[in-house]
Amino acid sequence: MFGYVVVNESELKIKDYNTYRSYYCGICSSLGKRYGLSGRITLSYDMVFVAMLLTDLYDEETPPVDKRCLLHPIKSPQRSLNKYVDYAADMTVLLAYYQCKDHWQDEHSLLYKMEGGLLARKAAAVAEKWPRQGQAVRDYIANLSKVESEGNHDPESVAALTGNMMAELMVYREDEWAPTLRAMGNYLGKYVYLMDAYDDIDKDLRKGNYNPFAQDYNPETFRDMATAILTADLAECAAAFERLPLVEYSDILRNILYSGVWIRYDQINARREHEAAKGKNKEVR
């Protein structure tokens, strides 16, 4: 489910994009330093949002540093490093491991089994360090498997499982901001799950895989119906976000929440329109 909570680069100032990249490189560095190559391959842009949000919320002064790495041996990319970046890296490993387990159970892919094996001890260490978050991810995988096997096709209730998990991952510590962060995580998690289902609907219908939209799928109304749900969840997420006293990275974070989250949506729709046009051209011939 990675790849939906990203920045819209075309609408960012260069300095803001460089800051965003510095957090991405910071998470990469943290993963490599503490979890090795197998940890680094779990890297995604999604957790940059969490790292920057928590850094801004808790006013952690984080000057970027220049440091070479294997991927950039000549030019030294800037990295932003702090405890919230490390936290985002920990959650990345935890999520990646349990997603590998879930994919192995669903698809019996040896690739996921091998990756899960490499991450098992690392994820166990993360879960021991962050027991609340670890339990939330374990509960999520177990409950999702149960719901899917029972054939529950109510998109909102199924998506709520991901929302519950993301609510816990968004909370770094229990304090005055925890309720607002949980509200944000809840709606963001629901959006991510449903966007993934929206993305996969064609493939899942073709292969007979579980998809919460499959039972009532109507090609004439599907896009409008799914868009309404996605928009409502993001609106609630944004409403919670605006209650947080964010200053330093507010422009970047708003870019992600109000624009970046729709990039994959636009790509999905463009792909479907292209495929539909190709189909019509074949019929004419």
Backbone as JSON, one array per atom type, in Angstrom:
{
  "sequence": "MFGYVVVNESELKIKDYNTYRSYYCGICSSLGKRYGLSGRITLSYDMVFVAMLLTDLYDEETPPVDKRCLLHPIKSPQRSLNKYVDYAADMTVLLAYYQCKDHWQDEHSLLYKMEGGLLARKAAAVAEKWPRQGQAVRDYIANLSKVESEGNHDPESVAALTGNMMAELMVYREDEWAPTLRAMGNYLGKYVYLMDAYDDIDKDLRKGNYNPFAQDYNPETFRDMATAILTADLAECAAAFERLPLVEYSDILRNILYSGVWIRYDQINARREHEAAKGKNKEVR",
  "N": [[0.82, -1.21, 0.0], [2.12, 1.12, -0.32], [3.17, 4.34, -1.57], [1.22, 6.27, -2.01], [1.04, 8.49, -0.38], [2.52, 11.08, -1.04], [4.65, 13.79, -2.17], [3.72, 16.55, -4.27], [5.73, 17.32, -6.59], [5.87, 19.22, -8.66], [4.54, 21.44, -7.75], [5.97, 22.49, -5.7], [8.3, 24.7, -4.09], [11.76, 24.95, -4.9], [13.54, 24.91, -2.71], [11.9, 23.79, -0.75], [11.37, 21.29, -1.82], [13.95, 20.24, -1.72], [14.26, 20.1, 1.02], [12.29, 18.21, 1.64], [13.37, 15.98, 0.27], [15.65, 15.68, 1.81], [14.69, 14.57, 4.14], [13.73, 12.15, 3.22], [16.18, 11.0, 2.42], [17.28, 10.95, 4.93], [15.71, 9.04, 6.3], [16.38, 6.83, 4.76], [19.11, 6.66, 5.37], [18.94, 6.13, 8.12], [17.63, 3.65, 8.11], [19.58, 2.09, 6.78], [21.79, 2.29, 8.52], [20.87, 1.13, 10.91], [19.5, -1.18, 10.24], [20.63, -2.38, 8.08], [21.16, -3.54, 4.64], [18.84, -5.01, 3.98], [16.96, -3.68, 5.45], [17.06, -1.18, 4.3], [15.95, -1.57, 1.76], [13.27, -1.45, 2.18], [12.51, 1.14, 2.05], [10.39, 3.93, 1.5], [8.51, 6.73, 0.16], [6.31, 7.39, 1.68], [6.52, 7.45, 4.52], [7.97, 9.73, 4.93], [6.28, 11.84, 5.25], [5.25, 11.37, 7.85], [7.59, 11.6, 9.4], [8.33, 14.29, 8.95], [6.07, 15.64, 9.84], [5.96, 14.99, 12.62], [8.42, 16.01, 13.44], [8.07, 18.76, 13.0], [5.8, 19.26, 14.6], [6.73, 18.73, 17.22], [8.74, 20.52, 17.37], [11.45, 20.0, 16.77], [14.68, 20.83, 16.33], [16.37, 20.52, 13.34], [18.92, 20.6, 11.54], [19.96, 20.0, 8.22], [22.45, 17.64, 7.11], [25.42, 17.09, 5.17], [26.38, 14.19, 3.47], [28.11, 11.56, 1.98], [27.01, 8.59, 0.2], [26.57, 5.12, -0.79], [24.81, 5.13, -2.93], [25.06, 7.69, -3.84], [27.87, 8.48, -4.57], [29.47, 10.59, -5.46], [28.23, 13.23, -5.42], [27.2, 14.79, -2.46], [24.35, 14.12, -0.82], [21.9, 15.98, 1.06], [20.92, 15.22, 4.39], [18.35, 14.84, 6.74], [18.32, 14.22, 10.07], [16.98, 12.8, 12.97], [15.26, 11.88, 16.04], [12.65, 11.4, 15.27], [12.82, 10.84, 12.61], [14.19, 8.44, 12.83], [12.17, 7.03, 14.1], [10.23, 6.95, 12.06], [11.63, 5.34, 10.29], [11.73, 2.97, 11.77], [8.98, 2.31, 11.83], [8.59, 1.89, 9.14], [10.03, -0.49, 8.63], [8.6, -2.25, 10.29], [6.0, -2.21, 9.12], [6.65, -3.11, 6.54], [7.53, -5.74, 6.97], [5.21, -7.08, 7.98], [3.53, -6.69, 5.85], [4.79, -8.23, 3.95], [4.32, -10.76, 5.06], [1.54, -10.83, 4.83], [1.21, -10.69, 2.03], [2.47, -13.06, 1.34], [0.76, -14.96, 2.44], [-1.49, -14.44, 0.88], [-0.67, -14.61, -1.82], [1.37, -16.46, -2.01], [3.97, -15.92, -2.82], [7.35, -16.46, -3.41], [9.24, -14.48, -3.32], [8.2, -12.54, -1.54], [8.18, -14.13, 0.73], [10.92, -14.59, 1.15], [11.85, -11.96, 1.54], [10.38, -11.3, 3.81], [11.52, -13.1, 5.59], [14.09, -12.05, 5.86], [13.51, -9.73, 7.2], [12.33, -10.44, 9.58], [13.54, -10.7, 12.25], [14.37, -8.1, 12.62], [11.95, -6.68, 12.54], [10.76, -7.78, 14.78], [12.37, -6.72, 16.77], [11.74, -4.02, 16.51], [9.02, -4.08, 17.21], [9.26, -4.82, 19.86], [10.5, -2.59, 20.89], [8.6, -0.63, 20.36], [5.89, -1.36, 21.55], [3.07, -0.79, 21.53], [2.57, 0.12, 18.92], [3.53, -2.09, 17.5], [1.71, -4.09, 18.3], [-0.6, -3.02, 17.19], [-0.14, -3.27, 14.43], [0.08, -6.05, 14.18], [-2.5, -6.83, 15.0], [-3.95, -5.63, 12.98], [-3.21, -7.04, 10.6], [-4.14, -9.6, 11.26], [-6.91, -9.14, 11.65], [-7.63, -8.09, 9.18], [-7.16, -10.24, 7.47], [-9.11, -11.98, 8.43], [-11.5, -10.56, 7.88], [-11.4, -10.41, 5.09], [-11.48, -13.12, 4.4], [-14.01, -13.72, 5.25], [-15.49, -12.4, 3.44], [-16.35, -9.72, 3.59], [-17.69, -6.89, 2.17], [-18.01, -4.18, 2.61], [-16.78, -1.19, 2.0], [-16.01, 0.98, 3.73], [-16.04, -0.08, 6.37], [-14.14, -2.1, 6.2], [-11.88, -0.64, 5.46], [-11.55, 0.77, 7.77], [-10.01, -0.8, 9.43], [-7.37, -0.49, 8.54], [-7.23, 2.19, 9.07], [-7.39, 2.22, 11.89], [-4.94, 1.04, 12.51], [-3.06, 2.86, 11.36], [-3.64, 5.07, 12.87], [-2.44, 4.49, 15.32], [0.25, 4.3, 14.55], [0.8, 6.88, 13.84], [0.97, 8.22, 16.21], [3.45, 9.24, 18.22], [4.0, 9.57, 20.92], [2.06, 9.44, 23.95], [0.26, 12.19, 24.51], [-0.93, 15.61, 24.67], [-1.42, 15.96, 21.96], [-1.98, 13.54, 20.9], [-4.74, 12.58, 20.47], [-5.53, 14.12, 18.22], [-3.59, 13.43, 16.34], [-4.2, 10.72, 16.12], [-6.73, 10.88, 14.95], [-6.06, 12.01, 12.48], [-4.37, 9.94, 11.46], [-6.21, 7.85, 11.36], [-8.09, 8.55, 9.33], [-6.34, 8.95, 7.21], [-5.22, 6.43, 6.93], [-7.48, 4.96, 6.15], [-7.98, 6.16, 3.69], [-5.63, 5.39, 2.27], [-5.9, 2.59, 2.16], [-8.3, 2.33, 0.67], [-7.65, 3.71, -1.67], [-5.71, 2.03, -2.67], [-7.31, -0.21, -3.17], [-8.95, 0.91, -5.11], [-7.07, 1.34, -7.11], [-6.38, -1.31, -7.72], [-8.67, -2.59, -8.64], [-9.39, -3.49, -11.29], [-7.49, -5.5, -11.86], [-7.98, -7.21, -9.68], [-10.65, -8.0, -10.11], [-10.32, -9.39, -12.48], [-8.63, -11.5, -11.71], [-10.0, -12.63, -9.67], [-9.47, -11.91, -7.07], [-9.74, -10.74, -3.64], [-11.48, -7.71, -3.12], [-12.71, -4.79, -1.7], [-14.47, -3.25, -3.17], [-15.5, -4.9, -5.08], [-17.91, -6.46, -5.03], [-20.18, -4.78, -5.44], [-19.52, -3.6, -7.79], [-19.78, -1.34, -10.43], [-19.13, -0.34, -13.56], [-20.0, 2.06, -14.64], [-20.6, 3.8, -12.59], [-18.6, 3.57, -10.75], [-16.18, 5.13, -10.5], [-17.08, 7.71, -9.65], [-18.35, 7.03, -7.26], [-16.26, 5.88, -5.7], [-14.5, 8.04, -5.62], [-15.92, 9.92, -4.14], [-15.91, 8.77, -1.58], [-13.14, 8.66, -1.04], [-12.51, 11.39, -1.11], [-14.01, 12.35, 1.05], [-12.78, 11.05, 3.23], [-10.18, 12.13, 3.1], [-10.78, 14.81, 3.53], [-11.59, 14.81, 6.22], [-9.19, 13.99, 7.37], [-7.54, 16.16, 6.69], [-8.84, 18.16, 8.12], [-8.27, 17.46, 10.77], [-5.5, 17.69, 10.66], [-5.18, 20.46, 10.32], [-5.63, 21.37, 12.84], [-3.33, 21.15, 14.21], [-0.38, 22.72, 15.57], [1.51, 23.61, 13.37], [4.4, 24.85, 11.74], [7.07, 25.15, 10.52], [7.27, 23.21, 8.42], [4.85, 23.36, 7.21], [3.92, 24.16, 4.66], [4.97, 22.2, 2.94], [3.82, 19.87, 3.98], [1.12, 20.42, 3.64], [1.08, 20.48, 0.87], [1.42, 17.76, 0.35], [-0.9, 16.62, 1.56], [-3.04, 17.93, 0.33], [-2.6, 17.87, -2.36], [-0.5, 16.09, -3.31], [-1.43, 13.52, -2.56], [-3.28, 12.94, -4.5], [-1.97, 12.34, -6.81], [-1.37, 9.66, -7.67], [-3.98, 8.84, -8.05], [-4.81, 10.41, -10.24], [-3.05, 9.35, -12.12], [-3.92, 6.7, -12.26], [-6.52, 7.01, -13.31], [-5.89, 8.19, -15.77], [-4.52, 6.09, -16.98], [-6.56, 4.19, -17.2], [-8.33, 5.52, -18.91], [-6.76, 5.66, -21.17], [-6.47, 2.94, -21.79], [-9.15, 2.33, -22.31], [-9.59, 3.89, -24.57], [-7.87, 2.67, -26.38], [-9.15, 0.22, -26.6], [-11.54, 0.96, -27.85], [-10.53, 1.84, -30.31], [-9.65, -0.57, -31.4], [-12.06, -1.87, -31.77], [-13.22, -0.3, -33.76], [-11.56, -0.81, -35.93]],
  "CA": [[0.0, 0.0, 0.0], [2.99, 2.27, -0.33], [3.24, 5.15, -2.77], [0.06, 7.15, -2.17], [1.2, 9.71, 0.43], [3.75, 11.63, -1.6], [4.62, 15.2, -2.47], [3.53, 16.97, -5.66], [6.97, 18.06, -6.82], [5.68, 20.34, -9.6], [3.95, 22.59, -7.06], [6.83, 22.85, -4.57], [9.5, 25.5, -4.29], [12.96, 24.12, -4.95], [14.07, 24.73, -1.36], [11.01, 22.88, -0.03], [11.61, 19.94, -2.34], [15.23, 19.79, -1.18], [14.0, 19.72, 2.42], [11.55, 16.94, 1.58], [14.33, 14.94, -0.1], [16.59, 15.47, 2.92], [14.05, 13.65, 5.08], [13.75, 10.85, 2.54], [17.54, 10.49, 2.55], [17.49, 10.69, 6.35], [15.09, 7.74, 6.61], [17.22, 5.84, 4.09], [20.32, 6.53, 6.17], [18.58, 5.48, 9.38], [17.37, 2.25, 7.8], [20.82, 1.42, 6.47], [22.66, 2.24, 9.69], [20.35, 0.29, 12.0], [18.9, -2.43, 9.77], [21.38, -2.94, 6.96], [20.61, -3.47, 3.29], [17.47, -5.52, 3.96], [16.11, -2.62, 5.97], [17.05, -0.07, 3.35], [15.09, -1.86, 0.6], [11.88, -1.17, 2.54], [12.33, 2.59, 1.98], [9.35, 4.51, 0.65], [8.29, 8.14, 0.44], [5.14, 7.61, 2.52], [6.86, 7.77, 5.9], [8.54, 11.07, 5.02], [5.21, 12.67, 5.79], [5.2, 11.16, 9.29], [8.81, 12.15, 10.0], [8.29, 15.75, 8.91], [4.96, 16.08, 10.68], [6.35, 14.89, 14.03], [9.52, 16.94, 13.67], [7.49, 20.1, 13.08], [4.9, 19.33, 15.75], [7.47, 18.75, 18.47], [9.72, 21.59, 17.27], [12.79, 19.41, 16.85], [15.59, 21.53, 15.42], [17.0, 19.47, 12.54], [19.68, 21.1, 10.4], [20.4, 18.9, 7.36], [23.89, 17.43, 7.02], [25.89, 16.51, 3.91], [27.12, 12.95, 3.68], [28.09, 10.67, 0.83], [26.54, 7.22, 0.42], [26.84, 4.25, -1.93], [23.96, 5.52, -4.05], [25.48, 9.02, -4.3], [29.28, 8.52, -4.16], [30.14, 11.83, -5.88], [27.52, 14.35, -4.82], [26.75, 14.49, -1.1], [22.97, 14.59, -0.59], [21.62, 16.42, 2.41], [20.09, 14.31, 5.17], [17.8, 15.33, 7.99], [18.36, 13.09, 11.01], [16.56, 13.05, 14.35], [14.58, 10.71, 16.6], [11.41, 11.17, 14.55], [13.25, 10.15, 11.38], [14.44, 7.05, 13.25], [10.86, 6.43, 14.35], [9.64, 6.67, 10.74], [12.35, 4.19, 9.76], [11.25, 1.8, 12.52], [7.63, 1.96, 11.37], [8.73, 1.38, 7.77], [10.44, -1.89, 8.75], [7.5, -2.98, 10.87], [4.96, -2.34, 8.11], [7.14, -3.91, 5.41], [7.55, -7.15, 7.36], [3.87, -7.65, 8.05], [2.98, -6.71, 4.5], [5.37, -9.42, 3.32], [3.57, -11.9, 5.57], [0.2, -10.78, 4.25], [1.32, -11.04, 0.62], [2.82, -14.47, 1.26], [-0.47, -15.71, 2.69], [-2.44, -14.24, -0.2], [-0.16, -14.93, -3.15], [2.41, -17.5, -1.92], [5.12, -15.48, -3.6], [8.61, -16.74, -2.73], [9.93, -13.21, -3.12], [7.73, -11.97, -0.28], [8.61, -15.01, 1.81], [12.33, -14.34, 1.37], [12.0, -10.63, 2.12], [9.87, -11.39, 5.17], [12.52, -13.8, 6.39], [15.18, -11.13, 6.13], [13.04, -8.65, 8.06], [11.63, -10.96, 10.76], [14.19, -10.34, 13.51], [14.38, -6.64, 12.71], [10.6, -6.26, 12.9], [10.53, -8.19, 16.17], [13.06, -5.74, 17.62], [10.94, -2.78, 16.46], [7.8, -4.31, 17.98], [9.63, -4.82, 21.28], [10.8, -1.21, 21.25], [7.35, 0.13, 20.24], [4.89, -2.42, 21.71], [1.72, -0.37, 21.12], [2.53, 0.12, 17.47], [3.69, -3.47, 17.05], [0.43, -4.79, 18.49], [-1.56, -2.46, 16.24], [0.11, -3.86, 13.11], [-0.29, -7.48, 14.26], [-3.97, -6.9, 15.02], [-4.44, -5.23, 11.66], [-3.02, -8.14, 9.66], [-5.03, -10.69, 11.66], [-8.29, -8.75, 11.41], [-7.84, -7.94, 7.74], [-7.26, -11.59, 6.91], [-10.41, -12.52, 8.82], [-12.55, -9.84, 7.15], [-11.34, -10.8, 3.69], [-11.92, -14.5, 4.27], [-15.46, -13.73, 5.47], [-16.13, -11.77, 2.29], [-16.96, -8.43, 3.92], [-17.5, -5.96, 1.06], [-18.35, -2.81, 2.97], [-15.47, -0.52, 1.91], [-15.68, 1.82, 4.88], [-15.74, -0.88, 7.57], [-12.87, -2.8, 5.96], [-10.83, 0.38, 5.48], [-11.37, 1.21, 9.15], [-8.94, -1.59, 10.03], [-6.13, 0.22, 8.23], [-7.31, 3.44, 9.8], [-7.04, 1.96, 13.29], [-3.5, 0.8, 12.58], [-2.34, 4.09, 11.08], [-3.86, 5.97, 14.01], [-1.43, 4.2, 16.33], [1.58, 4.6, 14.03], [0.97, 8.34, 13.78], [1.19, 8.73, 17.56], [4.79, 8.94, 18.73], [3.87, 9.43, 22.38], [0.75, 9.83, 24.48], [0.28, 13.55, 25.06], [-2.1, 16.4, 24.28], [-1.63, 15.9, 20.52], [-2.28, 12.16, 20.49], [-6.07, 12.41, 19.86], [-5.57, 14.72, 16.88], [-2.77, 12.59, 15.47], [-4.96, 9.49, 15.85], [-7.78, 11.21, 13.98], [-5.37, 12.12, 11.19], [-3.94, 8.61, 11.02], [-7.38, 7.03, 11.07], [-8.64, 8.87, 8.0], [-5.3, 8.75, 6.21], [-5.14, 4.99, 6.72], [-8.65, 4.55, 5.36], [-7.74, 6.62, 2.33], [-4.59, 4.57, 1.65], [-6.47, 1.27, 1.85], [-9.3, 2.43, -0.4], [-6.97, 4.08, -2.91], [-5.08, 0.79, -3.13], [-8.39, -1.02, -3.73], [-9.35, 1.6, -6.35], [-5.99, 1.08, -8.05], [-6.29, -2.73, -8.06], [-9.97, -3.19, -8.93], [-9.4, -4.2, -12.57], [-6.7, -6.72, -11.69], [-8.64, -8.11, -8.73], [-11.82, -8.58, -10.77], [-9.83, -10.34, -13.49], [-8.02, -12.66, -11.06], [-10.87, -13.15, -8.62], [-8.93, -11.58, -5.75], [-10.61, -9.94, -2.78], [-11.45, -6.26, -3.21], [-13.95, -4.34, -1.05], [-15.35, -2.63, -4.15], [-15.83, -5.85, -6.14], [-19.27, -6.99, -5.0], [-21.13, -3.83, -6.0], [-18.82, -2.87, -8.85], [-20.53, -0.93, -11.62], [-18.17, 0.5, -14.28], [-20.58, 3.37, -14.98], [-20.68, 4.67, -11.41], [-17.53, 3.23, -9.82], [-15.25, 6.23, -10.27], [-17.72, 8.75, -8.84], [-18.61, 6.5, -5.92], [-14.99, 5.76, -4.98], [-13.96, 9.38, -5.43], [-16.66, 10.56, -3.04], [-15.42, 8.2, -0.32], [-11.76, 9.1, -0.87], [-12.53, 12.82, -0.81], [-14.53, 12.53, 2.4], [-11.75, 10.63, 4.19], [-9.1, 13.12, 3.09], [-11.27, 16.05, 4.13], [-11.51, 14.63, 7.67], [-7.76, 13.96, 7.71], [-7.06, 17.53, 6.59], [-9.44, 18.93, 9.22], [-7.46, 17.16, 11.96], [-4.18, 18.26, 10.39], [-5.22, 21.91, 10.51], [-5.7, 21.68, 14.27], [-1.99, 21.02, 14.78], [0.38, 23.97, 15.48], [2.66, 23.37, 12.5], [4.93, 26.1, 11.18], [8.26, 25.06, 9.66], [7.06, 22.4, 7.22], [3.41, 23.35, 6.91], [3.69, 24.25, 3.22], [5.28, 20.9, 2.34], [2.83, 18.91, 4.46], [-0.14, 20.73, 2.94], [1.26, 20.02, -0.5], [1.18, 16.31, 0.33], [-2.28, 16.29, 1.93], [-4.05, 18.54, -0.54], [-2.27, 17.69, -3.77], [0.29, 14.89, -3.57], [-2.2, 12.29, -2.39], [-4.11, 12.71, -5.68], [-1.14, 12.07, -7.98], [-1.62, 8.3, -8.15], [-5.37, 8.81, -8.5], [-4.83, 10.93, -11.61], [-2.34, 8.39, -12.97], [-4.81, 5.54, -12.43], [-7.59, 7.38, -14.23], [-5.3, 8.39, -17.1], [-4.24, 4.76, -17.52], [-7.83, 3.56, -17.59], [-8.86, 6.21, -20.09], [-5.92, 5.25, -22.3], [-6.84, 1.56, -22.14], [-10.48, 2.37, -22.9], [-9.46, 4.44, -25.92], [-7.26, 1.62, -27.2], [-10.19, -0.78, -26.85], [-12.46, 1.49, -28.85], [-9.86, 1.85, -31.59], [-9.64, -1.94, -31.91], [-13.42, -2.18, -32.22], [-13.45, 0.41, -35.04], [-10.82, -1.53, -36.95]],
  "C": [[0.85, 1.26, 0.0], [2.85, 3.06, -1.64], [2.1, 6.12, -2.98], [0.21, 8.47, -1.42], [2.54, 10.34, 0.06], [3.56, 13.12, -1.89], [4.32, 15.42, -3.96], [4.69, 17.89, -6.0], [6.75, 19.3, -7.68], [5.14, 21.59, -8.92], [4.76, 23.03, -5.83], [7.92, 23.81, -4.99], [10.71, 24.58, -4.23], [13.5, 23.86, -3.54], [13.22, 23.77, -0.54], [11.19, 21.45, -0.52], [12.93, 19.39, -1.81], [15.09, 19.37, 0.28], [13.3, 18.37, 2.48], [12.5, 15.79, 1.26], [15.3, 14.65, 1.03], [16.0, 14.53, 3.96], [13.97, 12.24, 4.5], [15.13, 10.21, 2.69], [17.87, 10.18, 4.02], [16.91, 9.35, 6.77], [15.91, 6.62, 5.99], [18.49, 5.58, 4.9], [20.05, 5.8, 7.48], [18.33, 3.99, 9.17], [18.68, 1.49, 7.56], [21.71, 1.25, 7.69], [22.19, 1.23, 10.71], [19.82, -1.06, 11.54], [19.58, -3.03, 8.55], [20.65, -2.82, 5.64], [19.17, -3.95, 3.24], [16.49, -4.51, 4.54], [15.96, -1.48, 4.98], [16.12, -0.32, 2.16], [13.61, -1.65, 0.93], [11.53, 0.31, 2.38], [11.19, 2.98, 1.05], [9.17, 5.97, 1.04], [7.19, 8.38, 1.47], [5.49, 8.06, 3.94], [7.58, 9.1, 6.06], [7.52, 12.03, 5.62], [5.16, 12.58, 7.31], [6.4, 11.8, 9.97], [8.77, 13.67, 10.04], [7.19, 16.3, 9.8], [5.37, 16.08, 12.15], [7.49, 15.85, 14.37], [9.01, 18.36, 13.85], [6.63, 20.25, 14.34], [5.65, 19.49, 17.06], [8.69, 19.69, 18.42], [11.14, 21.08, 17.47], [13.7, 20.11, 15.84], [16.45, 20.51, 14.68], [17.73, 20.07, 11.35], [20.16, 19.94, 9.53], [21.92, 18.83, 7.3], [24.22, 16.82, 5.66], [26.69, 15.25, 4.2], [27.0, 12.07, 2.44], [27.52, 9.31, 1.21], [26.82, 6.42, -0.84], [26.03, 4.64, -3.16], [24.37, 6.86, -4.64], [26.95, 9.21, -3.92], [29.99, 9.83, -4.49], [29.53, 13.04, -5.2], [26.98, 13.95, -3.45], [25.33, 15.01, -0.91], [22.79, 15.03, 0.85], [20.69, 15.43, 3.1], [19.6, 15.03, 6.42], [17.66, 14.14, 8.93], [17.93, 13.54, 12.39], [15.78, 11.83, 14.83], [13.27, 10.41, 15.88], [11.67, 10.53, 13.18], [13.52, 8.69, 11.7], [13.11, 6.32, 13.5], [10.18, 6.06, 13.03], [10.31, 5.46, 10.1], [11.9, 2.9, 10.46], [9.88, 1.35, 12.02], [7.65, 1.42, 9.93], [9.09, -0.1, 7.79], [9.29, -2.74, 9.27], [6.39, -3.25, 9.85], [5.41, -3.26, 6.98], [7.13, -5.4, 5.76], [6.16, -7.76, 7.36], [3.16, -7.62, 6.7], [3.52, -7.9, 3.72], [4.62, -10.67, 3.77], [2.18, -11.98, 4.94], [0.23, -11.2, 2.78], [1.65, -12.51, 0.44], [1.58, -15.34, 1.47], [-1.44, -15.62, 1.52], [-1.95, -14.81, -1.53], [0.85, -16.07, -3.18], [3.59, -17.19, -2.82], [6.4, -15.74, -2.81], [9.41, -15.47, -2.46], [9.52, -12.57, -1.81], [8.16, -12.82, 0.91], [10.08, -14.75, 2.16], [12.55, -12.98, 2.03], [11.51, -10.62, 3.56], [10.85, -12.07, 6.1], [13.68, -12.9, 6.78], [14.8, -10.07, 7.16], [12.51, -9.13, 9.41], [12.25, -10.5, 12.08], [14.21, -8.82, 13.71], [13.01, -6.12, 13.14], [10.27, -6.63, 14.34], [11.19, -7.2, 17.14], [12.29, -4.42, 17.65], [9.7, -2.93, 17.33], [8.08, -4.34, 19.48], [9.9, -3.4, 21.76], [9.54, -0.35, 21.28], [6.18, -0.85, 20.35], [3.48, -2.03, 21.28], [1.58, -0.41, 19.6], [2.66, -1.3, 16.9], [2.4, -4.25, 17.18], [-0.6, -4.3, 17.49], [-1.39, -3.08, 14.86], [-0.26, -5.33, 13.11], [-1.81, -7.65, 14.24], [-4.55, -6.6, 13.65], [-4.36, -6.4, 10.67], [-3.98, -9.28, 9.98], [-6.48, -10.36, 11.33], [-8.6, -8.61, 9.93], [-8.0, -9.3, 7.07], [-8.62, -12.21, 7.22], [-11.54, -11.88, 8.02], [-12.58, -10.26, 5.68], [-11.83, -12.22, 3.48], [-13.43, -14.63, 4.46], [-16.22, -13.06, 4.34], [-16.85, -10.47, 2.61], [-16.66, -7.44, 2.79], [-18.03, -4.55, 1.36], [-17.06, -2.01, 3.01], [-15.08, 0.25, 3.16], [-15.31, 0.99, 6.11], [-14.43, -1.64, 7.41], [-11.71, -1.81, 6.05], [-10.56, 0.87, 6.9], [-10.27, 0.43, 9.86], [-7.58, -0.93, 9.78], [-6.1, 1.55, 8.96], [-6.9, 3.28, 11.25], [-5.54, 1.76, 13.46], [-2.72, 2.1, 12.39], [-2.52, 5.12, 12.19], [-2.8, 5.75, 15.07], [-0.03, 4.53, 15.84], [1.85, 6.1, 13.99], [1.31, 8.93, 15.15], [2.56, 8.29, 18.07], [4.76, 8.74, 20.24], [2.49, 9.92, 22.81], [0.86, 11.2, 25.14], [-0.94, 14.3, 24.56], [-2.42, 16.31, 22.78], [-2.03, 14.52, 20.03], [-3.68, 12.0, 19.88], [-6.16, 12.97, 18.44], [-4.76, 13.9, 15.9], [-3.48, 11.27, 15.14], [-6.07, 9.74, 14.82], [-7.19, 11.33, 12.58], [-5.03, 10.75, 10.63], [-5.1, 7.73, 10.63], [-7.89, 7.29, 9.65], [-7.6, 8.7, 6.89], [-5.15, 7.26, 5.9], [-6.3, 4.46, 5.89], [-8.47, 4.95, 3.9], [-6.74, 5.72, 1.61], [-5.15, 3.2, 1.26], [-7.42, 1.34, 0.66], [-8.69, 2.89, -1.72], [-6.28, 2.86, -3.51], [-6.13, -0.12, -3.79], [-8.87, -0.43, -5.05], [-8.33, 1.32, -7.46], [-6.05, -0.35, -8.58], [-7.59, -3.35, -8.57], [-9.98, -4.0, -10.23], [-8.67, -5.54, -12.45], [-7.4, -7.7, -10.77], [-9.89, -8.76, -9.33], [-11.39, -9.66, -11.77], [-9.31, -11.62, -12.85], [-8.9, -13.28, -9.99], [-10.34, -12.91, -7.22], [-9.94, -10.76, -4.95], [-10.39, -8.45, -3.06], [-12.75, -5.74, -2.63], [-14.94, -3.69, -2.01], [-15.96, -3.65, -5.13], [-17.32, -6.23, -6.18], [-20.28, -6.06, -5.67], [-20.52, -3.03, -7.15], [-19.72, -2.61, -10.05], [-19.62, 0.04, -12.39], [-18.69, 1.9, -14.6], [-20.54, 4.33, -13.8], [-19.49, 4.52, -10.47], [-16.64, 4.43, -9.5], [-15.86, 7.31, -9.37], [-17.94, 8.28, -7.41], [-17.32, 6.44, -5.1], [-14.4, 7.13, -4.67], [-14.63, 10.1, -4.27], [-16.16, 10.07, -1.69], [-14.01, 8.69, -0.03], [-11.69, 10.58, -0.46], [-13.0, 13.08, 0.61], [-13.48, 12.16, 3.46], [-10.61, 11.64, 4.25], [-9.52, 14.44, 3.7], [-11.21, 15.96, 5.66], [-10.06, 14.62, 8.15], [-7.21, 15.38, 7.71], [-7.59, 18.4, 7.73], [-8.66, 18.7, 10.51], [-6.07, 17.79, 11.83], [-4.15, 19.76, 10.7], [-5.35, 22.32, 11.97], [-4.32, 21.61, 14.95], [-1.2, 22.32, 14.58], [1.66, 23.79, 14.66], [3.1, 24.67, 11.85], [6.0, 25.82, 10.11], [8.0, 24.33, 8.35], [5.61, 22.4, 6.75], [3.13, 23.4, 5.41], [3.92, 22.9, 2.53], [4.21, 19.88, 2.72], [1.47, 19.16, 3.82], [-0.07, 20.31, 1.48], [0.93, 18.53, -0.61], [-0.29, 16.0, 0.54], [-3.33, 16.81, 0.95], [-3.81, 18.28, -2.02], [-1.57, 16.37, -4.06], [-0.49, 13.59, -3.5], [-3.08, 11.96, -3.6], [-3.29, 12.37, -6.93], [-1.41, 10.67, -8.53], [-3.04, 8.15, -8.67], [-5.46, 9.3, -9.95], [-4.13, 9.97, -12.57], [-3.21, 7.16, -13.26], [-5.89, 5.85, -13.46], [-7.07, 7.59, -15.65], [-5.01, 7.05, -17.76], [-5.51, 4.08, -18.0], [-8.44, 4.21, -18.82], [-8.07, 5.83, -21.34], [-6.29, 3.84, -22.75], [-8.21, 1.5, -22.79], [-10.43, 2.89, -24.33], [-8.84, 3.42, -26.86], [-8.29, 0.55, -27.57], [-11.17, -0.32, -27.91], [-11.84, 1.51, -30.24], [-9.82, 0.46, -32.22], [-11.0, -2.32, -32.45], [-13.7, -1.54, -33.59], [-12.75, -0.31, -36.17], [-11.48, -2.88, -37.28]]
}
